[in-house]
Amino acid sequence: MNFKSIQLTLAVLAVAVITGITGVAIAQPASQPNTLLNASYDVAREFYSDYNKAFQAYWQQKTGASVTINQAHGGSSTQARAVADGLDADVVTMNTSSDIDFLADAGVVSKDWAQAFPDNAAPTTSTMLFLVRQGNPKNIHDWNDLIRPDVKVVVVNPKTGGNGRYAYLAAWGYVLSTGGTPEQAKAFVTKLFQNVPVLAKGGRAATTAFLQQNVGDVLITFESEVVSVEREFGKGRVEAVYPSASIVAENPVAIINRTVDKRGSRELAQAYLQYLYSDEAQEIAARHALRPRSAAVLARHADFFKPIKLFTVQQYFGSLTEAQKVHFSDGGVFDQIYTGPK
């Protein structure tokens, strides 16, 4: 082999080596974070405990990678403020859209977050009902029973938790749904909150006060709390009472741009929230008494999800953000009508 042939051979080998190295680099997947933090509302902890296991199995099968899902729970508004103040959650899974709007105004969530996923980015819904002690000793059946002088009501503070805001709006909307005026609704809700001995910070705190501290005669809470109570405290402690009318409570979700852009976790966060719409996740939601968006899954659980006259926030309040400004902002209607426990 002459000198020119040797040069040509070496050149070809060099190109082959470089190409091979480059090919390996291109084929190498980008490093993905293997943890994700979900900041969520109080009474969703059991649902997400089960959902996270399903998502981890799905992600492992899809990507071959394991992932750890961490949870932070509290009152919905408390969680939103924590995220706005710097909690590095990758996603939020809330029970009121106004808390996510708050994060959008703070610049950590996209303004169009509600269009990022189907159904206004709310993969499940719930409604407000009453939990009473076994045997229903106070004979409570509808909203009007909650303003009787012999009844004490346990409810979440509407200024700190979505659970409380929906309870307040459900009571207000009940009056309107029966043909009442806004003035009559205000008078009704004023009487109701006069029967509230203490305002709980979040849904789980309200349940604890009702069952462990024996406070009150009735707890206004999400439908999903029925299952949680039975699992934690055992069956037979409470009875669920469905009022004649109640509110549709959407459970919206969103990606925290500030965190996912910093951590490079957007793909994981997107997949985590998108999988909530899968049949498997919708089934898990139904087992936790969260109303699935899937009509097929909802139909399979019709024995649990009792028929009830439901009205939406939009029907009577425009939006949760508008309701927040009118009713729950400092100096709003709630501050005007609630003067503390009697």
N, C-alpha and C positions, 0 to 999 in steps of 0.2 A: 504494500500500500504506500503510495507516494505522500508527500507532505500535504498537497492540496486535498487529497482524499481524507487524510487524518483530520484536517481542519474542518471539512464538511461534516464528517461523522461527529466530531465534538460539538459542532454548532447544532446539529440535529438533536443530539442528546441533551444539550443545554435547553433547547426549546421544549423538548419533551418533559424535562424535569420541571421547568418553570410552569408549563401548562398543567402538569400534574399537580403541583403545589397550588396553583391558582384554582384548579378545579376543586380541590379539597376545601379550600377557603370558601368558595362559592356555595359548596354543598353543605358547609357547616351551618346549622341553624343558629339564629341569633339567640343570645342568652336571654332566657325568660325568667322573671321572678317566680319563685315557688311558694310565695305567700300572698294572701289577699286579706284585707281588713274590711269587714262589712259593718257599718254603723247602722243600727236598726232600732226600732221601737220596742217598748218594754215587753209586750205579751207575745212577741213573735219568736222568742228564743227557742222554744221547743220545735217549732216548724223548721227554723233554719238549722237546728242541730241535725234533724233528719235530712233536710235538703242538701246540706253540705256534704254528707256522706255519699249521696247519690251523684252530686256533681263531681266529687273527687274520683269516683269510679268511672264516670263518663269521660273526664279529662284524661285519666290514665289510659283508657282504651283508645281515645282519639289521638293523643300526642305521645304516649309512652312516658309522660312525666307525672310525678306526684306533685300535689299541691296541698298546702296547709291553709285552711280558712279560719281566720280569727274573727271573733264577734265582739261588738261593743253594744250593750243594750241600756236603754233608759227612756225617759219620756221623750217623745218625738222631737219636740221643740228644744229640749235640753241637748239632745244629740246634734241637732242642726247647729246650735250655737257652738258646741264643742268642735265640730268640723270647721265652721267658719273661723274659729279662733286658732286653728292649727292642727287639730286631730287628723293624722294622715290616713284617713279611710280611703280605700280605693273606690268603694261604692257606698251609697246610702239606700236603704230599703225602709221607707217611711209609711205612715198611715195617713198623712195629709199632704196634699200638693203644695199648700202654702209654705211648709217647711222647706221644700225643695225650691220653690220660688225665692224664698229667703236666701238660699245658697246661690241661686242664679244671680240675684241682686248683689251678692257679695263677690261675684266673679269667679267662683270655684266650680260652678256647674254651668253647662251651656244654656243659653236663653231658650233654645228650642228643645230642651230636654224631653218634653212630653211627646215629641215626634220621633224620638230616638228608638222607641220600641212600640209594639202594637198596643192598642187599647189605652191610649194616653199614657203609655209607659206604666200601666198598672196591671200586672199579671193576675192579681186576685182582688176580690172585694170582700167586704163584710157588712154587717149591720149592727145596730145597737139593740140590745134586749136587756131584760132584768134577770138577775140571779137573786132568788129568795131562799131563805132557810127551808130545810126539808119540811114538807107539810104545809108550806106557805101560811104560817100562823097569822100574818096580817092580812091575808086574803087580797093580795095585790094582783091585779090583772091588766091594768092599763095605765096610761100616763096620769089620768086624773087621780088615781090612788096615791100618787107620789106627793101630792100637795095636801093630803090629809094631815091634820095636826098630830096624829098618833104615829106617823111614819117618819123614820129617819133614813136619809138617802146617802149612800157612799158614792162618790164620783171623783174623777181626776180633775185637778185644777186645769181649766181650759187654757190658761196662759202658759202652762208648761208641758201639756201633752195633748196629742191628737185625740186620744181616747176621750178626754174631757170636752174638747171642742165639738166632737161629733155628738156626744151626749147632750150638750147644750143645744146644738142646732137641731137635733132630732126632736127635742121637747118643743122648741120654737116652731119647727116645721109641722109637728103634729097639730098644733092649734090652727095653723094656716090651712092644713089639709082637711080640716073639718069645717072650713068656712069662716074661721076667726080672722080678726084684723091684726095688724102688727101691734097695735096697742094692747089687744087682748093677749097676744103671744108674750109680750114683754111682762104683763102682769102675772101670767101663768109661770113663766120661768123665774120671776122674782120670788114667787111663793115656793117654788120647788127648791131654790137655793137657800131659802130660809130654813129648810128641813135638812140641810147638809151640815153635819156636826164638824167635819174636817175635810179639807181638800187634800187629796193624795197627789204626790208628785208625778206618778206614772201608774199605768195599768196594773202592774204587779204589786206595787205598794197599796193600791186600792183593794186588791183581792186579799192581800195579807191583813189589812185592817179589818176587812169584813169577816174573814174566816178565823184568823189566829187571834186577833184582838177583840173579836165579837162586837165590832162597831156597826151600828145601823141595822136596818131591817131589810134593805134592798140595795143591791149593787147594780148600777148602770154600767154596762161594759160591752165589749165586742162579743159577737156570737162565738168567736173562736175560743174565748176564755172558758166556755163550758167544758171543752175537752181538757184544757190545761188544768182546771180545778179538779176534775175527776182523776187525772193522772197523778197530781201532786198530793191531793188531800183524800182521795178515795171516793168512790161512788156513794151517793146517798147523803152527802153533806148539803147539797143545794138542789134547787129545781130551776129550770129555765122557763121564764115567762115571756112569751112573744106578745108585744103590744099590738094594738090594731093597726098601727102604722109606724114606720121607722125610716131611717135614712140609708142611702147607699153610701158606704164608706170605701173609697178606693184606696188601694195600697201601692202607691207609686214608687218607682225606683229610678236611680240616676247614677251616672259615672262622675266621679270627682276628678275633673281635668287636672287640677293642680297636682294631685298625687300621682295619677297614672302617667302624666307627662314626665314627672320627676323620676319615677321608678321604672318606667318602661313597661307598665303592666296593663296597658289599654286593651290589648287582645284578650288577656285573661279576664279582665273586668267585664268586657263586652260579652264574652262567652258565658260568664257566670250569671249575668242578668238575662241573657237571651234564653238560657236553658230553663228558666222559670216558666216558660211557655210550653215546654215539652210535655208530652202526655205523662211521663213519669213524675215530673215535678207537680203537675196539676193534680195528679192522684194523691201525692203527698199532702198538698195543700188541702184537698177535700178531707183527708183523714184528720187534719188538724182544724177542721171546721172553718177553713177559709174558703169562700165561694170561688170556685175555679172559673176562669173565662171560657174554658172549653165547654161547649154545650153538651158534648157527649159525656164528659166526666161529670158534669153537674147532674145530668139525668141519671147517671148510675148511683148517685148519692141523694136522690130525691127524698128518701125516707128520713134523712137527717135535716136537710135544708127545708124547713117548713115554709109553706106559702105565706107571704106577708105583703101587705100593701107597702110598697117602697116608693119614696120620692128622692130626687137627686138634689144635690147642693145647688145646681144651676137653676132648678125650678123656683126656689124661694130666695136664694142668696146671691145669684149671679155667678160666683165662684168662691172657692175657699179664701183666695187672696182678698177679695172684696169683703167677705165675712170677717176676715182677720182685722181689716182696717176699721170696720164698723163696730164689731163686737168685742174683740180681744186685744186691740192695741191699748196702750196706756190712755186712760180717760174714756175708753169706749163703753159700750152699753154694759158689758159685764162688770166693769169697775163701778158703774152707776148703780147697779142693782144688788151687788154682793157686798154686804157689810160685815161679813164674818159669821161664825157660828153663834146660834142663839142659845 
